[in-house]
Amino acid sequence: MRPMSKPPVKKGNSTGSTIALNRRARHEYFIEDTVEAGLVLMGWEIKSLRAGKANLTDAYVLFKNNEAWLLGVHITPLLQASTHVIADPTRTRKLLLSRREIDKFTGEVQQKGHTCVPLALYWSHGRAKCEIAIVKGKQLHDKRETEKQRDWEREKHRVLRNR
């Protein structure tokens, strides 16, 4: 009898379609509204994203001249992919949104205390997408309350699992 072969291994990130998450944004802000946006990227950036070399920690979205721009995202260039191009890892990238979404988010960002940040980078049907959100800053006591709530949920699940 012939031994069975192993199933084919998928290339790329083992975490599925998620490229990068902005956990800090979920900790420091109340998320009020989210939307999926496309990205205008160069070839070396796509190759780097496929390798999972992205960081959203200090990123934010700027609305200027009825366009949305993603600032502060760090995409580390791969040495073998960007040999003939001078790669800028933190360049400003354009976000692809509909006019209605841009107008809605621009109006909300102009309110006091609101800002727009990226929450995640992921693949959707072979294209890189960015989940952006309108957020409002948390106070220190709000962060503590969120932490208590998260701990209580964890403890509740432990107790129910052990029953």
Long-range contacts (C-beta under 8 A, 24 or more apart in sequence): 11-50, 12-50, 12-51, 12-52, 13-50, 13-51, 13-52, 15-52, 17-122, 17-123, 17-124, 18-120, 18-121, 18-122, 19-49, 19-52, 19-54, 19-120, 19-121, 19-122, 19-123, 19-128, 20-52, 20-54, 20-55, 20-56, 20-120, 20-121, 21-56, 21-119, 21-120, 22-56, 22-57, 22-59, 22-117, 22-118, 22-119, 22-120, 24-57, 25-56, 25-117, 25-118, 25-119, 25-133, 25-135, 26-119, 27-138, 27-143, 27-146, 28-137, 28-138, 28-143, 29-115, 29-117, 29-133, 29-135, 29-136, 29-137, 29-138, 30-135, 30-136, 30-137, 30-138, 30-142, 31-119, 31-133, 31-134, 31-135, 32-108, 32-114, 32-133, 32-134, 32-135, 32-136, 33-105, 33-108, 33-133, 33-134, 34-119, 34-131, 34-132, 34-133, 34-134, 35-97, 35-101, 35-105, 35-131, 35-132, 35-133, 36-124, 36-129, 36-130, 36-131, 37-68, 37-95, 37-96, 37-97, 37-101, 37-129, 37-130, 37-131, 37-132, 38-95, 38-96, 38-97, 38-127, 38-128, 38-129, 38-130, 39-70, 39-93, 39-94, 39-95, 39-96, 39-121, 39-128, 39-129, 39-130, 40-93, 40-94, 40-95, 40-96, 41-93, 41-128, 42-85, 43-81, 44-77, 44-78, 44-81, 44-82, 44-85, 44-87, 45-75, 45-93, 46-128, 47-78, 47-81, 48-75, 48-76, 48-77, 48-78, 48-81, 49-75, 49-121, 49-128, 51-78, 53-77, 53-78, 54-121, 56-118, 56-119, 56-120, 56-121, 59-117, 59-118, 60-115, 60-116, 60-117, 60-118, 61-95, 61-105, 61-116, 61-117, 61-118, 61-132, 63-102, 63-105, 63-106, 63-109, 63-116, 66-99, 66-102, 66-103, 66-106, 67-94, 67-95, 67-102, 68-94, 68-95, 68-97, 68-102, 68-105, 68-132, 69-93, 69-94, 69-95, 70-94, 70-95, 70-118, 70-130, 70-132, 73-118, 73-121, 95-130, 95-132, 105-132, 105-134, 108-134, 109-134, 113-137
